[in-house]
Amino acid sequence: MDFTRIVLHSVVILVGFKSSVFGSMNLAQFSWIQEIGAASCEPAPVEFYLAHAIDPSLNHVALGQGLKYWDDESSGSFDFTPQNSFGFDEFAMLLSDGSDDYLLLLTGIQGCLTGTGNGNNESAWLQIAPDLLGNEIEYVRLIAENIEVTPSSDGISWRADLTYQFWGTPVPEPASLIILALPLALSRRLRCRHYCQ
């Protein structure tokens, strides 16, 4: 086995080692207090979800819309995954494409109102520039606490303390893999020299 083949074989071993040993990690997270003033709706469960847009005026890719509703005074966590969230793969690709696009934090009331909220550049929310480039996003976790749905003379208002976590695995660059693989390849070559004669 020549040296090039040993290095490539070692790279494959390292990639498998990384994904099996390290697994998913929290790549980034941010917290936000979502507050919506009076809306002409009856009291009902509320939803919180994300959307991605290349430009605020263009169509967006929603993640989790209509998937999970929260009652007044409830709390908990929910994972948006490729299995339960339509458009997850496109959302994850856009969030890690190296372009500092718009990330929207949206909310709504079941059966009445949806698609209202706040937006900003990915780097402003994630505190990483430009986005999650170099990572494979596996799921997005929403942690919701202190949810309040309050009737008013104009309808209802609601608020919640939200944390969004982006879980996945870093994808090593080819050059980094080669550097990491060199010691392993050299030790295998030396071992082979000793025993393969």
N, C-alpha and C positions, 0 to 999 in steps of 0.2 A: 504494500500500500504506500503510494508516494505521499509526500508531505502535504500537497494541496488537498488530497482526498482526506487525509487525517484532520486537517483544519476544518473542512466542510462538515465532516462527521462530528467533530467536537462542537461546532456551532449548533447543529441539530440537537445534540445532547443538552446543551445549555438552554436552548429555547424550551425544550420539554421540561427541564429542571425548573426553570423560572415559573412556568404556568402551573406546574404541579405542586411546588413547594410554597410559593408566595401567594398564589390565588388572587382573589379580588382585593383591592384596597380602595380607601376613600381618596379619590384623586383631588377633589375640591368640594367645598361646601360654602354656603352662605345662608344667613338668616334674614328674615324680613317680616315686618308687621304689616299684614294685608288688612286694610281698612276700606270699607266701601260705605259711602253715605246713603241717604235715603233712596230706596228704589221702590217703585210702585208694584210690589209683590206681596203675596201672603207669606207668613212665616213657613219656611221649609228648609230641608237640608241644603248645605252649601257645598260647592266643589272648588278645588284649587288645582290648577294644572299649568304646564309650561307650553310655550310655543316659540318657534325659531323663525326669524325672518331675515332675509338678506338685506332688506330695506323695510322700514316701518310701513311704507305705503303699498308694499307688495303682499301677495298671499303668504300666509305663514304655514308652517308644519306644526300641528298641535301634538302634544304628548299627554295623554291621559284624560282628554276631554270626555265627560260623561261616564267616567270609569268608577269614580269613588266619590260618594257624598258623605258629608259629616253633619251630625246633629248638633244642636245647641249644647254647650257645656261638654262636648266630647273631646277626646284627644287620642293620639296614637300615631302609627306610622303606616305607610303604604309604599310598596315597591312597584314602579313602572318598569316593566320588562318587555323583551321582544315577544314573549308569549301572550301577554295580556294587553299590550298597547299597540294599536294600529299606528303605523308610521314610525315606530321606534327606530328602526335601522336608518331611515333617512334623517331623523332628528339627531341620532348619535353621530352620523357621518358629518352633518353640517356643524355640529358642536366641536368637531375635532379636525376641521379642514384647514386650519391655519389662517382663517379670515375672521376678523373681529366684527361679526354681524350682530344682529339684535336678538336678545333673549327677553321674552315677554312672560311676566308672572300674571296669569289670568285667573279669574274667579267667576262664579255665577250661582244662581239659585235654581234648584231643581224645578223644572217645568215653567220657568218664568224668564230668567235673564242669564245670559252667558257672554263670555268674551270681553269682560271689562277688567282693567287692572293697570299694571305699570310695565314699562319697557326701558331697557338700556343696553348698551353694548355688552357683549359677553365678558370682556375684560373688566368692566366695572362691577359686574356681579361676582365673577369668579376670582378677581384679584390675581389673575394670571393672564399674561399677554402672549399671543392674541386670544387664544382659546385653549382647549384641551388637546392641542396638536401633539401627536406622538403617543397617544393613549387609545386603547380600545375600551369604549364605554359598554359595560355589561348591563347595568340597570341604574335607575335614578330613584333614590329614596326620598319620600316626603315625610317629614315629621311635623305634625300639627298639634298645637297646644293652645289652651285658653280660648277656645272657639266660643264666640258670643253672637247670637242672632237676636236682635232687639227690635220688637215692633215699635213703630212710631206713627205719628199722625200722617206722614207722607208714605207709609209703607213699612219697610224694614231697613235696618242697617246691620252690618256684620263686620267682625274683625277676627283675626287669628294670628298667633305667633307661629311662623313657618320656618322650617329649615329644609333646604334642598341639598342632598348629598349625591355626588356623582361617583359611582363605583365602577371599577374596571381594572385593567392591567396596563402598565407602560409597555410600549412596543419598542424594543431596542433597535437602534439604527444598525445597519449592516456593518459599518466600521467598528462600532462598539462591540458587536458580537465577535468580530475577528480578533480584536484586542483581548477580549475575555477568553477566547478559545485558545490563544497561543500557548499559554502555560500548559493547558491540558494536552494540546497537540504535541508539544515538545516532550512532555513526560512520556507520552505513548510511544513517540518515535525512539526515545532513548531506551525504553523498556524493550521495544521490539528489536533494537540493535543488539541488546544484551542476550535476548532469548531466541531470536529468529535466525541465528547463524548456524 
